[in-house]
């Protein structure tokens, strides 16, 4: 019961007692007026949200910890004004607001529209669906506040942020100048073989422009260089059910996703072809890109992966081998033992495919998780490189070991 309602009920009761004891017309009138105010206020509060239309828009794609904008558009489609509207937007898990997200609209007249904006940031990659927004609507006197949920869909896709790998990994002459988000400049091609020319694409280094061909064709043309096989990387990410250990922001799956994004980013920065294989409940998916401005295709898939597939790592590896880019190196990322994985790796090694494994030490994420140390030894015995990474370990250093040349 609101304070206003309590005050009016007390006043109406007092006026009613006076009217009965004194039989005075004025007291009867005041008593009736107070009762009428309550009835009208109640009816107004019940109708106050029916004519409201709410639309929510969010920044569609950002990286972890980058600001994303949430825009609320509220309009009164009814024939009567609405008063004392209180909007409170609830955020999904792992999303924090940078400022106030509780808004008060004193009045909203027929046909009037109000736009409200706040910023938030997602601490973890993923696909976020916003919860229904709560609107507290009331009558002009604030006697009968009413909380009504409004289902205004909003979705934000948050990419994992790649980390920059240590220098000296790429082919000599590749310049590491790009940032970890947005469109990045291409690296220098010193030491690469000339392949041909092609049309300019956003993100190409302007130093690669072939001016004679540009003048001849009337459009920007750049020099294309042959890609080195050692920079072609295919990441096989374990997303099978039960393969994620730990909780919060740094689970084994989140570290694996960050590692996959970093390997793909390094490959594209090094003029290689980056590929990713991951399993989903509906089946495995494969993405392969050869230009840095298409990196978002891999990041989009990584934003959506969850540990909910029924395909073990060994089966995913065998499936990915049929999609493999010629002379690409495979990097397997997993945190759970798979008895069939060493045999699957050995089969690829016998076929002269370069295979490495980044094994996430699951007990460092969850003490009850299985140990993959024995699996690391079996993978080495199968002829592949194997690197063990703990939760608090150096991810960049581990990835440097994974892709290091012998």
N, C-alpha and C positions, 0 to 999 in steps of 0.2 A: 504494500500500500504506500503510495507516494505521500509526501508531506502535504501537498496541495489537496489531495483527496481527504486526508485526515482532517485538515482545517475546515473544508467545506462541509463534511459530515458533522463535525462538531457544531459549526454555525447553524446548519439546518436543524439539528436536534434541539439547539437552544431556542431557535425561532419557533419551532414546533411546540415546545413546552410553553413559551410565552403566549403563543396564539391560543392554546387550549385553556390556559389559566386566565387570560385577560379577554379572550374572545374579541381580539382587536383585528381589524381588517388589514392594517399595515403589516402586522406580524405574519398573518396568513399569506399576504402577498410576497414578503421576503422569503418565507419558507418555500413557497411555490417556485420563486425565481431561482433559489439555490438548487432545488431538485431539477428544474429545467436545465440549468447549467451543467449539472452532472450528466443528464441524459444526452444532451447535445454533444458534450465533450466525449462521452463514450462512443456515440455513433460516429463522430468525426474521426476518432482514433481507429475504429474498425475499418473505415474506408480510406485512411490516409495513405496506404501503400499500394492500393490496387491499381492506381493509374501511373505509378512510377515505372520507368524503364531504365535499366542500368546496363551499361556496356563496359567491359574491362578489356584493355589492350596492354600487352606486355612486350618488351623487347624480345624478339623471337630467338636470337642466337647470340650468346656471349660466352666468354671463357670463365673459368672458375674465378671467383673473387672480383670479377669485373662488375661495375654498376649496371643494373638493368632497370629500365623505367617501367612503372606501372601507372597506367592512365585510366581513370574512372570517369565515365560520362553518364550523368544522371539527368533525366528529363521528366517533367510533369506533363503527362498526356491527358490529364483530367480537366474538368471544368471548374474545379475549386482549388484554392491554394492549399499547400501542405506546409506544416509548421514544425519547427524544432526537429529536424532530421539529423540523426547522429549515425555516421557511417564508420564502421570499423572493419578493416580488412584483415583476415587471418592468413598467415603465411604457411607454406608447406615446411616440412622438416628440412633443416640445413639451409634455410633461407632466412636472412636477417635484413631488417629495414635500416636504411641509413638515417631516417628521420621520422617525423610524425606520420602515422597512417590512420589516425582517428580524426575524422573531420565532422564539424558541426555546420549544418546549413540552417540558419534561422528560419528562412521561409523560401518556398519555391512556388512561384505563381504559375497559373495555367500556361502551358507552352514554354515556360522558362527552362533553360538548360544550364547546368553547372558542370565545369570540368575540374577534376582534382587529380593531382599527380604526386607520386612519391617515388623514391628510388630504393632499391634493395640489392642484395648481392647473394649469390648462391655459393656456399662454401664447398660444395661437392658437385662433381659433374653429374649429369642425369637429365631426365625429362620431367619437368615439374608441372603439375596440374594444380591450379589455385583452388582453394576451398571456397565454399559459398560465403559471400560477404554479408555481414549482419548490419541491418538498418534499424535503428530505434526511431520509430515515428510516434508523434504525440499530437494531442489536440492543442489549440492555441493557448490553453491555460496550463498545459503540462500535467494534467490530472491523471490521465490513463496512458502512460508510455507503453509502447508495444515493440517487441523485438521480432523482426521478420528476417529469415535468411533469404538472400537473393542469389540464385545460381547464375553467375556471370562467368562463363568459361574463360580461362586464361592459361596459356601454355608457354613455357620458356624451355628451350633446349640449351643446356650448358655443356660446353666442350671441356674435355680435360686439357690442362695446359701442359704442353711439352716442355721438357727441360733441355737446356743447351748442353750437348755432350762436349767433352773435353776436346781441345784442339789436337790435330795430328791424326785424327781418325779418318778423315776424308782423303781423297786423292790429292796429291801435292798440287797446290795452286788454287784449290777451292777456297774461296774467301767466306768466312763465317761472319756475315754482317747483319743477318736478318734478326728480327725480333720473334718472339714466340707466339704472336697473334697477328691477325690481319693479313694483308697481302704483303709479301716480302720481296725484296730485290733478289735477283738471281746472282749466284756466285760467279767469280771469275773462272774462266775456262782454260787458264794456262796449263799446258800439259795434256789436254784432251785432243782427240783427233777430230779434224773437220769432217762433218757429216753432210751438211747441205744448208739450205736456207728455207725459211718458213715465214708466215705472217706474224707480226708482232702480237703478243698477248700481254695483258696487264700483269705486272710483276717482272717482266723481262728487263735485264740490265740494259740501259741505253747505250752502253759501250758495245753491245753486240749488234747494233743496227748496221745493216749492210747498205751503205748509202748509194752505191751504184744501182743495186736492185730496187731500192726505194724510189730513186728518181725514174727508173725505167717503168716501174709498175704503178707509180702514183700512190703508193701506200707503204706504210712502214714495214720493213722486212728485216728479220734478224738472222744471224748465223746460228745454225744448229750444230752442236757437237755430239760426237758419239758418246754414249753412256757407258761407263765402266761397269762390268759385270759384278765387281765386288761391292758396288753400292746398291745393287738391286736386292732389297730385303723383303721377305714375306714373313709376317708375324702370325703365328698360330696361337691364339689366346684361349686358354681354358675357361670356358663359361659353363661347365657342366654343373648340375645341381649338387650342392654340397661342397663346392670347390672354393667358397669364400669363407675366410676365417677372420675373426676379430669383429669389432663394431666401431661405429663412428666414422670419422673421415679417412682413417688410414687402415682399412681392411686389406687383406691380401689381394682382393679383386681390384680395389682402387689403385694399389701400387702397380699391379699388372697392367691396368689400363693406362696409367701414366707412362709406364715403360714402353708399351706399344705405341703410344702417341709420339714419344720421343724418338724411337727408332724410325718411325715413318717420316718424321720431320727431318731427321738427319739424312735419311736416304734421299729425300727430295732436294734438300739443300745441296747434296753432293751430286746432283744431276742423275740420280738413280731412279728406279721404279719402286714405289712402295706399295705393298699389298698387305691385306689383312684378312684372316679367316677367323670367324667366330660363330659359335653355334647358338641358335635361338630355339624356343619351344617348337616353332613351326619348321625348323630345319637350319642347316648351316648357310652362312652368307659369305660372299667373297667380294672384296673391293680392291681394285688395282688402279693406281693413278701414276702418271708420269710427269705431271707439272705441279709446281708448288702452289699455283693458284687454285688447284683442285684438292688441296689437302683437306678441305672441309668435308669431303666425301668420307674420308676415313674417320675424321673426328666425329662426324654425325653418327656413324655406326658405333663408335666407342662410347658416345654419350648414352646410347640406348642399351648396351649390353648389361645383363644381369646373370647371376649364377643360377639359372633356372632351366638349362637345356638338359636333355637326356642323352647327349652324345659325348662319350669320353674323349680325352685328349688324343689318344692313339688313333681313334676312328676319324677325328677331325683332321689330324695330320695326314692320314692316308687320303682323305677326300681333298685336302688342299693341294697335295702333290700333283693331282691331275689338272689343276689350274695354274701351276707354277710358271712364272716368267722364266724364259731360258736363262740358265746360269745364275739364277737368284740364290741367295743364301736364306735358309729358313731359320727363324728364331722361335722356339717353343717357349711359352710362358705358362707356368702352372705352379700350383701350391699343393697339389694332392697327388699321392702316389698312384701310378697306373701301371700295373704289371705288364701290359702289352706295349707300353711306350718304348722301351729299349729295343724291342724287336722291330717296331715300325721305323725307328730311327736307323737301326742297322741296315734295314732294307734300302733306305734312301742313300745312306753312305756308300753302300755297294754299287749304287747307281751313279756315284760320283756327284751326289748332291751335298753341298756344304750345309751342315746342320749344327746349330748351337741351342743351348737350353738355359733359360733363366729360371731357376727354381727358387720360389719364395718359401723361406723357412717358416712353415705354418705355426709351429709352437711359439714363435716370437710374437705372433698375433693373437694366439689363443693357446694357453698351456695344454688344453685337452686335444689339440689338433694332432694329426699324424705327422711323423717325421719323414722328410724326403731326402735325408742324407744318403740312405742306401740307394735311392733312385739316382742320385747324382753320380755315384760310383758306377752303376750299371750303364748309364748314358755314356760316361767316359769310356767304359769297356766296349761300347758299341761303336766307338770311333768318332764321337762328337764332343764338342766343347761343352762343359757344364759349369755354371756359375751359381753359387748359393748366396742368396741375399736375405738378410734379416730385416725386421721391421724398421729398426733404427740404423740400418746400414746406408752406405753411400750408393744411391741409385745410379748416379752418373758414372761413378767408378765401375760399378758392376756392368753397366751397359758397354762401357769402354772395353772391358774384358771380353764381353760376349762377341763384339764385332771386330776385335783386334786381329790383325793379320799375324799369321805364324812367322 
